[in-house]
Amino acid sequence: MNQAETGETYRIQGGSRLHFGLFSTRVEQGPGGERVYGGLGMMVESPSWEISAQRSPEWSLEGEGCDRFAGLVKMLGADRLELAPVAFRISQGLPEHLG
């Protein structure tokens, strides 16, 4: 992809979110008899991710974790929008979820 032909490159960077699971906050049960659960999460700088996007003659996606990103784009319905093609590059991805 030639940047002179396709224009500016936009970069999006972000950290990760750690989620410390669902756990019962009480021994008692909720109003419907179900257990009452809660969770705790926090943002961390590392590991992090970075995605760049640039107009392109055709849609493309490359880099670490591009299969997960493609699934998200499809789930959000971006494939049905009438947008100019974009080349996405994931230059830094997140490891798969564990646990």
KOLNUGU-950761 format. One line per field, with one value per atom (N, C-alpha, C): residue number from 1; y, z, x. Coordinates in nm, 3 decimals, padded with zeros to 5 digits. Layout:
KOLNUGU-950761
k = NUM|... .
north = Y|... .
up = Z|... .
east = X|... .
***
This chain:
KOLNUGU-950761
k = 1|1|1|2|2|2|3|3|3|4|4|4|5|5|5|6|6|6|7|7|7|8|8|8|9|9|9|10|10|10|11|11|11|12|12|12|13|13|13|14|14|14|15|15|15|16|16|16|17|17|17|18|18|18|19|19|19|20|20|20|21|21|21|22|22|22|23|23|23|24|24|24|25|25|25|26|26|26|27|27|27|28|28|28|29|29|29|30|30|30|31|31|31|32|32|32|33|33|33|34|34|34|35|35|35|36|36|36|37|37|37|38|38|38|39|39|39|40|40|40|41|41|41|42|42|42|43|43|43|44|44|44|45|45|45|46|46|46|47|47|47|48|48|48|49|49|49|50|50|50|51|51|51|52|52|52|53|53|53|54|54|54|55|55|55|56|56|56|57|57|57|58|58|58|59|59|59|60|60|60|61|61|61|62|62|62|63|63|63|64|64|64|65|65|65|66|66|66|67|67|67|68|68|68|69|69|69|70|70|70|71|71|71|72|72|72|73|73|73|74|74|74|75|75|75|76|76|76|77|77|77|78|78|78|79|79|79|80|80|80|81|81|81|82|82|82|83|83|83|84|84|84|85|85|85|86|86|86|87|87|87|88|88|88|89|89|89|90|90|90|91|91|91|92|92|92|93|93|93|94|94|94|95|95|95|96|96|96|97|97|97|98|98|98|99|99|99 .
north = -00.117|00.000|00.123|00.215|00.336|00.451|00.504|00.609|00.736|00.765|00.885|00.875|00.753|00.734|00.724|00.677|00.646|00.745|00.836|00.937|00.907|00.970|00.961|00.824|00.793|00.672|00.712|00.643|00.669|00.552|00.583|00.479|00.487|00.372|00.362|00.270|00.318|00.239|00.226|00.116|00.098|-00.006|-00.002|-00.099|-00.221|-00.293|-00.414|-00.396|-00.478|-00.477|-00.614|-00.613|-00.737|-00.747|-00.862|-00.883|-00.995|-00.968|-01.064|-01.145|-01.188|-01.286|-01.256|-01.347|-01.341|-01.419|-01.361|-01.429|-01.390|-01.478|-01.450|-01.345|-01.238|-01.131|-01.158|-01.253|-01.284|-01.433|-01.477|-01.616|-01.627|-01.520|-01.522|-01.527|-01.554|-01.556|-01.430|-01.400|-01.284|-01.304|-01.202|-01.208|-01.323|-01.365|-01.475|-01.610|-01.615|-01.740|-01.762|-01.673|-01.688|-01.634|-01.682|-01.629|-01.489|-01.403|-01.266|-01.262|-01.218|-01.216|-01.074|-01.056|-00.927|-00.953|-00.849|-00.863|-00.738|-00.746|-00.634|-00.631|-00.514|-00.502|-00.378|-00.378|-00.260|-00.256|-00.136|-00.117|-00.121|-00.180|-00.183|-00.139|-00.080|-00.031|-00.143|-00.252|-00.360|-00.493|-00.586|-00.576|-00.475|-00.427|-00.328|-00.368|-00.291|-00.319|-00.191|-00.205|-00.091|-00.134|-00.058|-00.083|00.044|00.029|00.144|00.121|00.229|00.222|00.328|00.291|00.381|00.347|00.449|00.422|00.340|00.256|00.161|00.129|00.079|00.038|-00.077|-00.158|-00.270|-00.292|-00.360|-00.393|-00.494|-00.472|-00.571|-00.563|-00.672|-00.683|-00.775|-00.728|-00.812|-00.787|-00.884|-00.870|-00.968|-00.961|-01.050|-01.030|-01.138|-01.131|-01.081|-01.081|-01.024|-01.107|-01.236|-01.316|-01.268|-01.237|-01.186|-01.049|-00.964|-00.830|-00.840|-00.930|-00.948|-00.993|-01.081|-01.125|-01.010|-00.922|-00.806|-00.711|-00.686|-00.598|-00.654|-00.784|-00.847|-00.840|-00.868|-00.865|-00.726|-00.622|-00.485|-00.441|-00.524|-00.493|-00.400|-00.380|-00.287|-00.336|-00.466|-00.518|-00.479|-00.432|-00.391|-00.240|-00.167|-00.022|00.011|00.116|00.158|00.257|00.204|00.285|00.261|00.359|00.341|00.233|00.151|00.044|00.098|00.020|00.056|-00.063|-00.035|-00.137|-00.123|-00.228|-00.230|-00.311|-00.264|-00.340|-00.342|-00.461|-00.477|-00.497|-00.392|-00.400|-00.452|-00.447|-00.503|-00.554|-00.682|-00.741|-00.791|-00.833|-00.887|-01.039|-01.103|-01.249|-01.294|-01.418|-01.475|-01.477|-01.470|-01.476|-01.613|-01.612|-01.736|-01.734|-01.847|-01.857|-01.837 .
up = 00.000|00.000|00.000|-00.090|-00.105|-00.033|00.070|00.151|00.070|-00.027|-00.108|-00.187|-00.227|-00.303|-00.214|-00.093|-00.012|00.100|00.128|00.230|00.366|00.466|00.602|00.665|00.759|00.838|00.978|01.027|01.162|01.251|01.371|01.466|01.592|01.637|01.761|01.854|01.976|02.075|02.201|02.269|02.394|02.482|02.608|02.704|02.710|02.817|02.839|02.961|02.970|03.089|03.155|03.280|03.358|03.432|03.422|03.492|03.592|03.716|03.822|03.851|03.745|03.748|03.825|03.808|03.880|04.009|04.115|04.244|04.324|04.411|04.493|04.596|04.602|04.697|04.833|04.838|04.964|04.969|05.087|05.105|05.071|05.099|05.072|04.921|04.886|04.746|04.713|04.582|04.535|04.546|04.507|04.522|04.446|04.335|04.258|04.294|04.402|04.443|04.385|04.294|04.232|04.324|04.302|04.378|04.326|04.411|04.374|04.341|04.220|04.176|04.151|04.158|04.128|04.061|04.023|03.958|03.979|03.941|03.955|03.833|03.775|03.659|03.669|03.594|03.591|03.459|03.418|03.296|03.330|03.240|03.254|03.122|03.128|03.008|02.923|02.986|02.914|02.961|02.872|02.729|02.666|02.551|02.483|02.338|02.267|02.126|02.046|01.916|01.826|01.689|01.637|01.505|01.423|01.299|01.209|01.094|01.042|00.932|00.829|00.703|00.593|00.474|00.404|00.282|00.187|00.112|00.026|-00.094|-00.202|-00.316|-00.283|-00.182|-00.143|00.008|00.065|00.207|00.235|00.344|00.386|00.536|00.590|00.733|00.752|00.825|00.850|00.990|01.039|01.169|01.272|01.389|01.500|01.547|01.552|01.600|01.498|01.370|01.270|01.256|01.288|01.281|01.384|01.506|01.609|01.569|01.513|01.471|01.357|01.262|01.151|01.203|01.302|01.362|01.428|01.494|01.559|01.454|01.348|01.240|01.179|01.156|01.098|01.196|01.324|01.425|01.433|01.421|01.428|01.300|01.196|01.073|00.981|01.005|00.921|00.777|00.755|00.619|00.537|00.602|00.529|00.503|00.559|00.539|00.406|00.344|00.217|00.246|00.276|00.310|00.209|00.195|00.111|00.173|00.092|00.146|00.234|00.335|00.431|00.450|00.465|00.500|00.649|00.725|00.868|00.891|00.982|01.022|01.174|01.230|01.374|01.400|01.450|01.471|01.610|01.700|01.834|01.882|01.909|01.950|02.093|02.142|02.277|02.272|02.375|02.380|02.397|02.357|02.373|02.519|02.544|02.680|02.742|02.865|02.940|03.067|03.102|03.230|03.224 .
east = 00.086|00.000|00.090|00.066|00.146|00.077|00.142|00.079|00.053|00.136|00.116|-00.015|-00.053|-00.176|-00.300|-00.284|-00.401|-00.428|-00.339|-00.366|-00.307|-00.366|-00.315|-00.338|-00.250|-00.265|-00.312|-00.412|-00.464|-00.427|-00.379|-00.339|-00.425|-00.467|-00.543|-00.464|-00.440|-00.367|-00.451|-00.435|-00.507|-00.443|-00.477|-00.427|-00.517|-00.504|-00.584|-00.671|-00.771|-00.856|-00.845|-00.809|-00.808|-00.940|-01.001|-01.128|-01.109|-01.140|-01.118|-01.243|-01.307|-01.412|-01.538|-01.630|-01.756|-01.741|-01.784|-01.779|-01.902|-01.942|-02.059|-02.023|-02.102|-02.074|-02.138|-02.230|-02.300|-02.331|-02.354|-02.397|-02.545|-02.622|-02.765|-02.790|-02.911|-02.951|-03.028|-03.037|-03.110|-03.260|-03.339|-03.484|-03.549|-03.490|-03.546|-03.486|-03.410|-03.347|-03.208|-03.167|-03.035|-02.925|-02.804|-02.691|-02.660|-02.610|-02.576|-02.427|-02.392|-02.253|-02.206|-02.077|-02.014|-01.881|-01.813|-01.684|-01.601|-01.477|-01.386|-01.296|-01.276|-01.190|-01.104|-00.993|-00.906|-00.831|-00.795|-00.717|-00.569|-00.489|-00.344|-00.282|-00.164|-00.098|-00.039|00.000|00.065|00.008|-00.022|-00.001|-00.098|-00.062|-00.146|-00.165|-00.243|-00.267|-00.254|-00.227|-00.220|-00.272|-00.365|-00.423|-00.406|-00.362|-00.356|-00.454|-00.507|-00.603|-00.568|-00.584|-00.550|-00.639|-00.687|-00.766|-00.683|-00.752|-00.683|-00.771|-00.713|-00.796|-00.891|-00.856|-00.942|-00.932|-01.033|-01.033|-00.923|-00.849|-00.749|-00.728|-00.677|-00.653|-00.534|-00.433|-00.316|-00.262|-00.187|-00.123|-00.176|-00.116|-00.148|-00.292|-00.368|-00.506|-00.606|-00.569|-00.660|-00.789|-00.785|-00.908|-01.011|-00.964|-01.056|-01.110|-01.025|-01.067|-01.169|-01.145|-01.238|-01.375|-01.376|-01.502|-01.577|-01.505|-01.566|-01.625|-01.549|-01.597|-01.725|-01.728|-01.847|-01.964|-01.938|-02.045|-02.108|-02.027|-02.078|-02.148|-02.144|-02.213|-02.138|-02.009|-01.931|-01.923|-01.937|-01.931|-02.054|-02.161|-02.282|-02.287|-02.194|-02.192|-02.126|-02.171|-02.111|-01.999|-01.881|-01.765|-01.655|-01.567|-01.449|-01.361|-01.294|-01.210|-01.097|-01.064|-00.960|-00.868|-00.739|-00.641|-00.612|-00.638|-00.609|-00.483|-00.401|-00.282|-00.276|-00.273|-00.258|-00.110|-00.044|00.100|00.135|00.039|00.060|-00.075|-00.083|-00.209|-00.204|-00.319|-00.330|-00.329|-00.274|-00.281|-00.426|-00.452|-00.586|-00.625|-00.756|-00.810|-00.780|-00.740|-00.716|-00.798|-00.853|-00.922|-01.068 .
***
